[in-house]
C-alpha cells in the first residue's frame, strides 16, 4: 500500500526485506555479465555490506525519480521511501500534501534546487524576498542559485521577533512582482525568532502571483509548524516546503525531503536534479520508519512535546534563581531562550565564555548569543548576527527540545548550566571585593599622605 506500517518491524525482518530488494539488482544476479561503466562493482566487502549490496543508487541520469531497469530493487526502495515519507508528512499534520521525494542533499542545497526550478518559470526574476533568519545555509542557498536575497528585517513584538508583513508587501511593490522569484519563508528557528506568519505570507503570494518556498528544516516534528504549512496552503500559496531527514527522523546527515501540493511542480524539481543519486538517505529513512512504524513516530512526537514543557518550566526556574528570565516566545514550539543580561553587563567576553564552558562540559547544541556581533556572508553584512535582528535588547542562551531528547538530557544540561552560572557569579563577587579593597587601600594611603 506504500504506507508506513502502524507497528514497527524488528531488525531481522527489515534485513530480510532489504536482502530481497538487493537480489533484484543486476549487480547481485548469479552469472551477471556487465560491460558498461556503471555496473555496481564494489571492491570492498565491508562497503557492500554497509549498503546491503544496494549499489546502483536511485534514478537515472536524467531524472532522480525514474526507474532504473537494471536496478529494480533500488528503484523499488526509492519509490517506497517516497511513499512512506509522504504518509508520515500527512500524519504529522500536512494532510493535503500530494507529492514528495527524498533528495540526497541537506536542506540548503535542496532549497537551491527549488529556486533553480523556479528560474525556468520566471526567467526575468532576480530577487528572493527573505524574512531574516540568521542561519547561513538558507541564505547561501539563494546566492548559490544565482539570486539576490532581499532581506526583510523582523519586527520585535514583546520578546519575539516576527515577520514584518508590511515591509514584505512594500518591497514586492517597489521591485515589481515579475522581478521576484519567490518568497522564501521559515518555520523552525531559534528563539526569540518565531516561525514566519505563513498564512499571511501565503495570501500575499497568491495575491501577487509569486511562488512561495518554505524552509521547514526541523518542522516535521512540530504540529504547530506543520499546521502553519497546511493553513498557508489552504488560504493562499505554498509551492514547496523542504525539511531535513536527519533533524526530523534521526538518521545521518545528507538527505532532505522536498514536498508540495502541486504534483507536477514537485516532479519538475526532481527532474531538475542532474544525474543519478546516492540511495543512502533513502535507505536510512526507510529503515528508520519501518523500525518505528507510525505508532513509534507518534510516540516520539508526543515525548518531544512533553519534554518541551518540562524544559520550559525548569529553565524558567533556573533563570529566576540567577536573576535572569526565560524569554516569552509562545509562538516558537521547539526552541527556548534565556536572557544573559547580568552576564553581559558584568563582562564583555563572559557571554561567549559561557558557551565555551558548556561545550567543554559536553553540552552540545546550546547556543550562546552575545549582543552586537557582526558577520559578513557572501558580501552581505549582518549586524547582531545569530540574534536575527540588528539590535536585540539582550544577550541570551538557546536550548531546544527536539525529537529524541530525553529527560536525562534536560536534567544534566540544567545542572551543568547552573554550575557554570554560579562560577561566573562567584568570580564577579571576588572581583567586586578585590576592587573594593583596592579602593579602600587607596583611600587609606591618601589619608596617611
C-alpha positions in Angstrom: 0.0 0.0 0.0 3.0 2.3 0.2 2.1 3.3 3.8 4.3 3.3 6.9 3.2 0.2 9.0 1.4 1.0 12.2 3.7 -1.2 14.3 7.5 -1.2 13.7 9.2 -4.2 12.2 12.1 -5.9 14.1 15.6 -5.7 12.7 15.7 -9.2 11.2 12.5 -8.6 9.2 13.9 -5.3 7.9 17.2 -7.0 6.9 15.3 -9.8 5.1 13.3 -7.2 3.2 16.4 -5.3 2.2 18.2 -8.5 1.0 15.1 -9.3 -1.1 15.3 -5.9 -2.7 19.1 -6.2 -3.3 18.8 -9.5 -5.2 16.6 -7.7 -7.7 19.5 -5.5 -8.7 21.6 -6.8 -11.7 25.0 -6.5 -9.8 23.7 -9.2 -7.5 22.5 -11.7 -10.2 24.3 -15.0 -10.4 26.1 -15.1 -13.7 25.7 -11.4 -14.4 27.9 -10.1 -17.2 28.4 -6.3 -17.0 30.2 -4.4 -19.8 29.2 -0.8 -19.0 30.9 1.9 -17.0 28.4 1.7 -14.1 27.8 -2.0 -13.1 27.5 -1.8 -9.3 31.0 -3.1 -8.8 32.3 -2.7 -5.3 35.8 -3.9 -4.4 35.3 -3.8 -0.6 33.1 -6.4 1.0 32.7 -4.0 4.0 31.3 -1.3 1.8 29.0 -3.7 0.0 27.6 -4.9 3.4 27.2 -1.4 4.7 24.9 -0.6 1.8 23.1 -4.0 1.9 24.5 -4.6 -1.6 22.2 -1.9 -2.9 24.9 -0.3 -5.0 23.2 1.3 -8.1 21.8 4.3 -6.3 18.5 5.9 -7.3 17.1 7.4 -10.5 18.6 7.6 -14.0 21.0 10.2 -15.5 18.1 12.5 -16.4 15.6 12.0 -13.5 16.2 11.2 -9.9 12.7 9.6 -9.6 13.0 7.5 -12.7 13.1 3.6 -12.6 16.4 2.0 -13.5 15.8 -1.3 -15.4 19.0 -3.0 -14.1 18.3 -1.9 -10.5 14.7 -2.9 -9.9 15.3 -3.4 -6.2 16.9 0.1 -5.7 14.2 1.7 -7.8 11.5 0.0 -5.6 13.4 1.1 -2.5 13.2 4.7 -3.8 9.5 4.6 -4.7 8.6 3.0 -1.3 10.7 5.5 0.7 9.0 8.5 -1.0 5.6 6.9 -0.5 6.2 6.1 3.2 7.7 9.6 3.9 4.6 11.2 2.2 2.4 9.1 4.6 4.4 10.4 7.6 4.2 14.1 6.4 0.4 13.7 6.3 0.4 12.0 9.7 2.4 14.9 11.1 -0.2 17.5 10.0 0.1 18.5 6.4 -2.9 16.3 5.2 -3.3 17.8 1.7 0.3 17.3 0.6 0.2 15.5 -2.8 3.8 14.6 -3.6 7.3 14.5 -2.1 10.7 12.9 -2.8 13.9 12.3 -0.8 16.9 14.0 -2.2 20.5 13.1 -1.2 21.4 16.7 -0.3 20.9 18.6 3.0 18.3 21.3 3.4 20.3 24.2 1.9 21.2 22.6 -1.4 17.6 21.2 -1.6 16.3 24.8 -1.4 18.8 25.8 -4.1 17.3 23.0 -6.3 13.8 24.5 -5.8 15.0 28.0 -6.7 16.7 26.7 -9.9 13.5 25.0 -10.9 11.6 28.3 -10.5 14.1 30.1 -12.7 12.6 28.3 -15.8 9.1 29.5 -14.8 10.2 33.1 -14.1 13.2 33.9 -16.3 13.0 37.7 -15.6 13.1 37.3 -11.8 16.3 38.0 -9.9 15.2 38.7 -6.3 14.1 36.5 -3.5 12.2 38.0 -0.6 13.6 36.6 2.6 12.4 37.4 6.2 15.7 37.4 8.0 16.8 34.3 9.9 20.5 34.1 11.0 21.3 30.7 9.6 24.0 30.6 6.8 22.8 27.7 4.7 19.4 29.1 3.9 21.0 32.5 3.0 23.6 30.8 0.8 21.0 28.6 -0.9 19.7 31.7 -2.6 23.2 33.1 -3.5 24.3 29.7 -4.9 21.2 29.6 -7.1 22.3 33.0 -8.6 19.7 35.2 -7.0 19.8 38.3 -4.9 18.3 37.9 -1.4 16.2 40.9 -0.3 16.5 40.7 3.5 13.3 41.8 5.4 14.2 42.7 9.0 11.9 41.2 11.7 9.6 43.1 14.0 10.1 42.9 17.8 6.8 42.1 19.5 7.4 41.7 23.2 10.4 39.3 23.3 9.5 37.7 19.9 10.9 38.5 16.5 8.1 38.2 13.9 7.6 38.7 10.2 7.2 42.3 9.0 4.3 41.7 6.6 4.0 45.4 5.6 7.7 45.5 4.7 7.3 42.3 2.6 4.4 43.8 0.6 6.1 47.2 0.2 9.2 45.5 -1.2 7.1 43.5 -3.7 5.5 46.7 -4.9 8.9 48.5 -5.1 10.6 45.7 -7.0 7.7 44.6 -9.1 6.2 41.1 -8.7 7.5 39.9 -12.1 11.1 40.5 -10.9 10.7 38.4 -7.7 11.4 34.7 -8.0 9.7 33.8 -4.8 9.2 34.5 -1.1 11.5 32.3 1.0 9.9 31.8 4.5 10.9 29.8 7.5 9.1 27.7 10.1 11.5 26.0 12.6 14.0 28.5 14.0 16.0 29.6 17.1 14.1 31.6 19.7 13.5 34.5 20.1 12.7 34.4 16.4 9.5 32.5 15.8 8.0 30.8 12.7 7.1 33.3 9.9 3.5 34.3 9.6 2.9 31.7 6.9 -0.8 32.1 6.4 -0.5 35.9 5.7 2.6 35.4 3.5 0.8 32.7 1.5 -2.1 35.1 0.9 0.3 37.8 -0.2 2.0 35.4 -2.6 -1.4 34.3 -4.0 -2.5 37.9 -4.5 0.7 38.9 -6.3 1.1 35.6 -8.1 4.5 35.0 -6.6 5.8 31.5 -5.7 6.4 30.6 -2.1 9.1 28.2 -0.8 9.1 27.3 2.9 12.3 26.2 4.8 10.8 23.7 7.2 14.2 22.4 8.3 13.2 20.6 11.5 9.5 21.4 11.4 8.0 17.9 10.8 8.4 17.2 14.5 6.3 20.1 15.4 2.5 20.0 15.0 2.4 23.8 15.1 4.9 24.2 12.2 3.0 21.6 10.1 -0.3 23.3 10.9 1.1 26.6 9.6 2.1 25.0 6.3 -1.3 23.3 6.0 -3.1 26.5 6.7 -0.9 28.5 4.4 -1.7 26.1 1.5 -5.4 26.3 2.3 -5.8 30.1 2.4 -3.0 31.1 0.0 0.0 29.8 -1.9 2.8 27.4 -0.9 4.7 25.8 -3.8 7.1 23.6 -1.9 8.4 23.0 1.6 11.8 21.5 2.4 12.7 19.5 5.5 15.8 17.7 6.8 15.9 14.0 7.1 18.4 13.9 9.9 16.7 16.5 12.1 13.2 15.0 11.8 13.9 11.3 11.6 17.2 10.9 13.4 19.3 9.5 10.6 22.8 10.6 9.4 23.2 14.0 7.8 22.9 14.0 4.0 19.3 13.9 2.9 16.2 16.2 2.7 12.6 15.9 1.7 11.1 18.2 -0.9 7.3 18.2 -0.7 4.4 20.2 -2.1 0.7 20.5 -3.0 1.1 20.5 -6.8 2.3 17.1 -8.0 3.6 18.3 -11.4 5.8 21.1 -9.8 7.4 18.6 -7.4 8.1 16.3 -10.3 9.7 19.3 -12.1 12.0 19.8 -9.2 13.0 16.1 -9.1 13.8 16.2 -12.9 16.0 19.3 -12.3 18.4 17.1 -10.3 21.2 16.2 -12.7 22.3 12.5 -12.8 21.7 9.5 -10.6 21.9 9.9 -6.8 23.0 8.1 -3.7 20.5 5.8 -2.2 21.9 6.1 1.3 19.5 8.8 2.6 16.5 6.9 1.2 17.8 3.6 2.7 18.4 5.2 6.1 15.0 6.9 6.0 13.1 3.7 5.1 14.9 1.5 7.6 14.1 4.1 10.4 10.5 4.5 9.5 9.9 0.7 9.2 11.5 0.1 12.6 9.4 2.9 14.2 6.1 2.4 12.5 3.5 5.2 12.7 2.9 4.3 16.4 6.6 4.7 17.2 6.9 8.0 15.4 3.8 9.4 17.1 5.2 8.4 20.4 8.4 10.3 19.7 6.4 13.4 18.7 4.4 13.2 21.9 7.5 12.8 24.1 9.2 15.8 22.4 6.2 17.9 23.2 6.2 16.8 26.8 10.0 17.5 27.1 9.4 21.0 25.6 7.0 21.8 28.5 9.4 20.3 31.0 12.5 22.1 29.6 10.5 25.4 29.6 9.3 25.2 33.2 12.8 24.0 34.6 14.7 26.6 32.6 12.4 29.3 33.9 13.1 28.2 37.5 16.9 28.3 36.8 16.6 31.7 35.2 14.7 33.1 38.2 17.4 31.8 40.5 20.1 33.7 38.6 18.1 36.9 38.3 17.6 36.2 34.6 14.4 35.4 32.8 13.0 32.9 30.2 12.1 35.0 27.2 8.4 34.9 26.4 8.3 33.3 22.9 4.9 31.4 22.8 4.9 31.1 19.0 8.1 29.0 19.0 7.3 25.4 19.6 10.8 23.9 19.6 13.4 26.5 20.8 13.6 28.5 24.1 15.8 31.4 25.1 17.0 32.6 28.5 18.4 36.1 29.0 22.0 36.6 30.0 21.7 40.3 30.8 23.7 40.2 34.1 26.5 38.2 32.5 26.6 40.7 29.5 26.7 43.7 31.8 29.4 42.3 34.1 31.9 41.3 31.4 32.0 41.7 27.6 33.5 38.3 27.0 31.6 36.4 29.7 28.7 35.5 27.3 31.0 33.8 24.8 33.0 32.3 27.7 29.8 30.6 28.9 29.3 29.0 25.5 32.9 27.6 25.7 32.4 26.4 29.3 29.2 24.5 28.3 30.9 22.9 25.3 33.9 21.7 27.3 31.4 20.2 29.8 29.9 18.2 26.9 26.7 20.3 26.5 26.1 20.3 22.7 23.5 22.3 20.8 23.1 25.1 23.3 23.7 28.5 21.5 25.1 31.5 23.4 24.3 34.7 21.6 26.1 37.9 22.5 24.9 41.4 21.6 26.2 43.3 18.6 28.3 40.6 16.8 28.8 41.4 13.1 29.3 38.8 10.3 29.6 39.1 6.6 28.2 36.3 4.5 28.7 36.5 0.7 29.3 40.2 0.8 26.2 40.9 2.9 26.9 42.2 6.4 24.5 41.1 9.2 24.5 43.3 12.3 23.7 41.4 15.5 24.4 38.1 13.7 22.8 35.0 15.3 20.1 37.1 17.0 18.0 37.6 13.8 17.9 41.4 14.4 20.3 44.4 14.3 19.8 45.3 17.9 18.2 42.6 20.1 17.7 44.0 23.6 19.8 41.4 25.5 22.3 38.6 25.1 20.7 35.1 25.6 21.2 31.4 25.6 19.2 29.0 23.4 18.1 25.4 24.2 15.8 23.3 22.0 13.5 20.4 22.7 14.0 18.4 19.5 12.8 14.9 18.6 14.6 12.2 20.6 15.5 14.4 23.6 15.3 12.6 27.0 14.5 13.9 30.5 18.1 13.0 31.4 19.4 15.3 28.7 17.4 18.2 30.1 18.4 17.5 33.8 22.1 17.2 33.0 22.0 20.4 30.9 20.3 22.4 33.6 22.7 21.1 36.3 25.8 22.0 34.2 24.4 25.4 33.2 23.6 26.2 36.8 27.1 25.3 37.8 28.6 27.5 35.1 26.4 30.5 36.0 27.3 30.1 39.7 31.0 30.1 38.8 30.5 33.5 37.0 28.7 34.9 40.0 31.4 33.8 42.4 34.1 35.3 40.2 32.1 38.6 39.8 31.8 38.8 43.7 35.5 38.2 44.1 36.3 40.8 41.5 34.0 43.3 43.2 35.5 42.5 46.6 39.1 43.0 45.2 38.1 46.3 43.7 36.5 47.5 47.0 39.7 46.5 48.9 41.8 48.4 46.3 39.6 51.5 46.7 39.8 51.2 50.5 43.6 50.9 50.5 43.9 53.8 48.1 41.8 55.9 50.4 43.9 54.9 53.5 47.1 55.8 51.6 45.7 59.2 50.7 44.8 59.9 54.4 48.3 58.9 55.5 49.8 61.2 52.9 
